[in-house]
Amino acid sequence: MESQQLVTIIPWTFIAQILNLFIQAYLIKRFLFKPINEVLQKRQKLANQNIEEAKKAKEDAEAVKAEYESSMSDARGEASRIIEDAKKDAGIRAEEMIKEAQAEASSIKAKAEADIRLERKKALNEVKDEIGSLAMDIAGKVVEKEIHEDDHKALIDEFLQNVEEAS
């Protein structure tokens, strides 16, 4: 029988325990779950705000990246255009320098040819004068008489023409 006393339910104790359970559930719900739910909702809102801000920051970063890439491609295009312009300018300058060098070489060649002609004439004149004086000496010795100066000049000129024709 003692085993029956352990299993028996006392109605007033049972009712008190059920009332105690409902009061505890109400108090826990009112003072524990509501504040915890409010804190969790605030945290959820804050997390959602952070997520939205992160999405917006990511979109802004992608826009800045796209702008940066665009400006970099523009800068690369500008750099290649500048390089092409520099190459064209260098080619034009090189051609101008070559033309100037050729013109200078031509003028130097023409001047040298003119100098050569002048020196040749000068040398021929000197040779003529020398030949003329030698001819006079020879003629004076051979003839041993005086020749008129006009006749002598005519002989010299004739001799020089023969020399020029020979050369």
C-alpha positions in Angstrom: 0.0 0.0 0.0 2.7 2.2 0.5 3.3 2.2 -3.2 -0.2 3.6 -3.7 0.6 6.6 -1.7 3.4 7.6 -3.9 1.2 7.5 -7.0 -1.9 9.3 -5.6 -2.7 12.8 -6.6 -3.8 15.4 -4.1 -6.3 17.6 -5.9 -5.4 20.9 -4.1 -1.7 20.4 -4.6 -2.3 19.6 -8.3 -4.4 22.7 -8.8 -1.8 24.8 -7.0 1.0 23.4 -9.2 -0.9 24.1 -12.4 -1.7 27.6 -11.3 2.0 28.1 -10.3 3.0 26.8 -13.8 0.6 29.3 -15.6 1.8 32.1 -13.4 5.5 31.3 -14.1 4.7 31.0 -17.9 3.0 34.4 -17.9 5.8 36.0 -15.9 8.5 34.4 -18.1 6.6 35.5 -21.2 6.0 39.0 -19.9 9.3 39.8 -18.4 11.7 37.5 -20.2 10.5 36.7 -23.7 9.1 40.1 -24.7 12.4 42.0 -23.8 14.4 39.2 -25.4 12.2 39.4 -28.6 12.5 43.2 -28.7 16.3 42.9 -28.4 16.3 40.2 -31.1 14.1 42.4 -33.3 16.4 45.4 -32.8 19.4 43.2 -33.6 17.6 41.9 -36.7 16.8 45.4 -37.9 20.4 46.5 -37.2 21.7 43.5 -39.1 19.4 44.2 -42.0 20.5 47.8 -42.0 24.2 46.7 -42.0 23.5 44.3 -44.9 21.8 47.1 -46.9 24.7 49.4 -46.2 27.1 46.8 -47.2 25.2 46.2 -50.4 25.1 49.9 -51.1 28.8 50.2 -50.3 29.5 47.3 -52.6 27.5 48.9 -55.4 29.4 52.2 -54.8 32.7 50.3 -54.9 31.7 48.6 -58.1 30.7 52.0 -59.6 34.0 53.5 -58.5 35.9 50.5 -59.9 34.0 50.8 -63.3 34.8 54.5 -63.4 38.5 53.7 -62.5 38.7 51.1 -65.2 37.1 53.5 -67.7 39.5 56.2 -66.8 42.4 53.8 -67.0 41.4 52.6 -70.5 41.0 56.3 -71.5 44.5 57.0 -70.1 45.9 54.0 -72.0 44.3 55.2 -75.2 45.6 58.7 -74.6 49.1 57.3 -73.9 49.1 55.2 -77.0 47.9 58.3 -79.0 50.7 60.4 -77.5 53.2 57.7 -78.4 51.9 57.5 -82.0 52.1 61.3 -82.3 55.6 61.2 -80.9 56.6 58.5 -83.4 55.1 60.5 -86.3 56.9 63.7 -85.1 60.1 61.8 -84.8 59.7 60.3 -88.3 59.0 63.8 -89.7 61.9 65.3 -87.9 64.2 62.4 -89.1 63.1 63.0 -92.7 63.7 66.8 -92.3 67.1 66.1 -90.9 67.9 63.8 -93.7 66.8 66.3 -96.3 68.8 69.0 -94.5 71.9 66.8 -94.5 71.4 66.0 -98.2 71.0 69.6 -99.0 74.0 70.5 -96.9 76.0 67.7 -98.6 74.9 69.0 -102.0 75.9 72.6 -101.2 79.3 71.4 -99.8 79.8 69.3 -103.0 78.8 72.3 -105.2 81.1 74.5 -103.2 84.0 72.0 -103.5 83.4 71.7 -107.2 83.5 75.5 -107.5 86.6 75.6 -105.4 88.2 72.9 -107.6 87.3 74.9 -110.7 88.7 78.1 -109.3 91.9 76.3 -108.1 92.2 74.7 -111.5 91.9 78.1 -113.3 94.3 79.6 -110.8 96.8 76.7 -111.4 96.4 77.0 -115.2 96.9 80.8 -115.0 100.1 80.2 -112.9 101.2 77.6 -115.3 100.5 79.9 -118.2 102.5 82.7 -116.6 105.4 80.3 -115.8 105.3 78.8 -119.3 105.1 82.3 -120.7 108.2 83.4 -118.8 110.0 80.2 -119.7 109.0 80.7 -123.3 110.3 84.2 -123.2 113.6 83.1 -121.7 113.9 80.3 -124.3 112.9 82.6 -127.1 115.3 85.2 -126.0 118.1 82.7 -125.9 117.2 81.1 -129.2 116.7 84.1 -131.2 119.0 86.4 -129.2 117.5 89.3 -130.5 114.8 91.5 -129.3 111.3 90.7 -130.2 108.6 93.2 -129.9 106.4 92.8 -126.9 103.2 92.4 -129.0 104.7 89.6 -131.1 106.0 88.0 -127.9 102.5 88.0 -126.3 101.0 86.6 -129.5 103.5 83.8 -129.5 102.8 83.1 -125.8 99.0 83.1 -126.3 99.3 80.7 -129.3 101.5 78.4 -127.2 99.1 78.5 -124.3 96.1 77.7 -126.5 98.1 74.7 -127.8 98.7 73.7 -124.1 95.0 74.1 -123.3 94.0 72.0 -126.2 96.4 69.3 -125.3 95.1 69.2 -121.7 
